[in-house]
Amino acid sequence: MNSALIVSCTDRGTVFFTEMLNAADIKQIAALSSADEARRLLLDRDFDLVLINAPLKGETGEKFSRQIASKGFSQVVLVVKSEFFDAVSEVCEDDDVLVVAKPVNKAVFWSALKLAKSAQRRLRREQAENAKLKQKIEDIRIVDRAKCILISYMNMEEKEAHRYIEKQAMDMRCTKRDIAEGILKTYEN
């Protein structure tokens, strides 16, 4: 975890959480005092962690934390008064928001931060795996289009077209997608 956004309407909360994040070796820390400012910043930039010290000016922070978590880029920790903890956590946990009760001591905060880091690593792995799968699907789609062209223009059977693309890829030491893209350029123009 390299970057964090603290949203807190109190200076005391901002200072406390900044010190804790600095101690956790998080290098890039931004601090804002309202959810509106944070929403504007989050349009331009992603953070690994968004820490919300509720309540915020004009809102509880609950809806805001759920909005951020739903985008899937950041881990969200929502700090609420202890009397609201059960109700807020019940609503927010389904949206993958970590809820911590005030007053926050260092041990509790470290535990929440470790959970957030672990979840962030898992999220990054899943995003990378998702990107690989999307790439494979795109590769298959392009190769299939090229096979259809070979079937149409060269009167090949599907197996022949597949073997042709594979053999060309092996002979030219490139991917099947590269060969398929060459076929598409030749026949679709």
C-alpha positions in Angstrom: 0.0 0.0 0.0 1.6 3.2 -1.2 -1.0 5.9 -1.1 -3.8 7.0 1.2 -6.5 9.6 1.4 -7.7 10.7 4.8 -11.1 12.4 4.9 -11.7 14.0 8.3 -13.4 17.2 9.3 -11.3 17.5 12.5 -7.6 18.4 12.6 -7.0 16.1 15.5 -8.3 13.1 13.5 -6.2 14.1 10.5 -3.1 14.4 12.5 -3.7 11.1 14.3 -4.3 9.1 11.1 -1.5 10.8 9.3 0.9 9.7 12.0 -0.4 6.2 12.0 -0.1 5.9 8.2 3.4 7.4 8.3 4.4 4.8 10.8 2.9 2.1 8.5 5.4 3.4 5.8 2.7 4.8 3.5 4.5 7.4 1.5 1.8 9.4 -0.3 -0.9 10.8 2.0 -3.5 13.3 1.1 -5.9 14.8 3.7 -9.2 16.5 3.0 -11.9 17.8 5.2 -15.0 17.0 3.2 -16.5 14.2 1.2 -17.2 16.7 -1.7 -13.5 17.6 -1.9 -12.6 13.9 -1.8 -15.1 13.0 -4.6 -13.5 15.6 -6.8 -10.0 14.3 -6.1 -11.0 10.7 -6.6 -12.2 11.6 -10.1 -8.6 12.4 -11.1 -6.6 10.0 -8.9 -6.9 6.6 -7.2 -5.6 5.7 -3.7 -4.8 2.3 -2.3 -6.6 3.3 1.0 -9.3 5.8 1.7 -9.7 6.4 5.4 -12.9 8.2 6.4 -13.2 9.7 9.9 -17.0 10.1 10.4 -19.0 12.1 10.7 -18.2 14.4 7.9 -19.5 17.9 7.1 -23.1 17.4 5.8 -23.1 13.6 5.9 -22.3 10.5 8.0 -19.7 9.1 5.7 -21.5 5.8 5.3 -22.9 6.5 1.8 -19.6 8.0 0.7 -17.6 5.0 1.9 -19.9 2.6 0.0 -19.6 4.7 -3.2 -15.8 4.5 -3.1 -15.7 0.8 -2.2 -18.1 0.0 -5.1 -15.6 1.4 -7.6 -13.1 -1.4 -6.5 -9.9 0.6 -6.7 -9.4 1.5 -3.0 -9.7 -0.2 0.3 -12.0 1.8 2.5 -11.8 2.1 6.3 -14.7 4.0 7.9 -14.2 5.2 11.5 -17.5 5.8 13.4 -18.6 6.5 16.9 -18.9 3.3 18.9 -22.7 3.8 19.4 -23.2 3.6 15.6 -20.7 0.8 15.0 -23.1 -2.1 14.8 -25.7 -0.4 12.6 -23.1 1.1 10.2 -21.0 -2.1 9.9 -24.1 -4.1 9.2 -24.9 -1.8 6.2 -21.3 -1.3 5.0 -19.6 -4.7 5.3 -21.5 -6.1 2.3 -19.8 -3.4 0.3 -16.4 -4.4 1.6 -15.9 -1.3 3.8 -13.9 -2.0 7.0 -15.7 -0.3 9.9 -13.8 0.7 13.0 -15.3 2.0 16.2 -14.1 5.2 18.0 -12.1 5.8 20.1 -9.5 4.2 18.0 -6.4 2.9 19.7 -3.2 2.0 17.8 -3.7 -1.8 18.1 -7.1 -1.7 16.6 -6.0 0.6 13.9 -3.0 -1.6 13.0 -5.3 -4.6 12.8 -7.7 -2.8 10.5 -4.8 -1.5 8.4 -3.3 -5.0 8.0 -6.7 -6.3 6.9 -7.0 -3.5 4.4 -3.5 -4.3 3.1 -4.3 -8.0 2.7 -7.6 -7.2 0.9 -5.7 -4.7 -1.3 -3.2 -7.4 -2.4 -6.0 -9.9 -3.1 -7.8 -7.2 -5.1 -4.7 -6.4 -7.2 -4.1 -10.1 -7.9 -7.7 -10.6 -9.0 -7.6 -7.5 -11.2 -4.4 -8.8 -12.8 -6.0 -12.2 -13.4 -9.1 -10.5 -14.8 -6.9 -8.5 -17.2 -5.2 -11.7 -18.4 -8.5 -13.4 -19.0 -9.8 -10.4 -21.0 -6.7 -10.5 -23.1 -7.1 -14.2 -23.8 -10.7 -13.7 -24.8 -9.7 -10.9 -27.1 -7.0 -13.1 -28.6 -9.4 -15.9 -29.2 -11.9 -13.5 -30.7 -9.3 -12.1 -33.2 -8.1 -15.6 -34.1 -11.6 -16.8 -34.7 -12.3 -13.8 -37.0 -9.2 -14.7 -38.9 -10.3 -18.3 -39.2 -13.6 -17.2 -40.6 -11.9 -15.1 -43.2 -9.7 -18.1 -44.2 -12.8 -20.2 -44.4 -14.6 -17.6 -46.6 -11.8 -16.5 -48.9 -9.5 -19.5 -49.0 -12.3 -22.2 -48.8 -10.5 -23.9 -45.9 -12.2 -26.0 -43.3 -12.2 -24.8 -39.7 -9.5 -27.2 -38.7 -7.4 -26.3 -41.7 -7.7 -22.6 -40.9 -6.7 -23.3 -37.2 -3.7 -25.4 -38.3 -2.7 -22.7 -40.8 -2.6 -20.0 -38.1 -0.8 -22.2 -35.6 1.8 -23.3 -38.2 2.4 -19.7 -39.3 2.8 -18.6 -35.7 5.4 -21.4 -35.1 7.2 -20.8 -38.3 7.4 -17.0 -37.8 8.0 -17.3 -34.0 5.1 -15.0 -33.1 1.7 -15.4 -31.5 -1.4 -16.7 -33.2 -2.9 -13.3 -32.6 -0.1 -11.6 -34.6 -0.8 -14.0 -37.5 -4.5 -13.4 -37.2 -4.1 -9.7 -37.2 -2.0 -9.9 -40.3 -4.8 -12.0 -42.0 -7.4 -9.5 -40.9 -5.4 -6.6 -42.3 -4.9 -8.4 -45.6 -8.5 -9.4 -46.2 -10.6 -6.8 -44.4 -9.1 -3.8 -46.2 
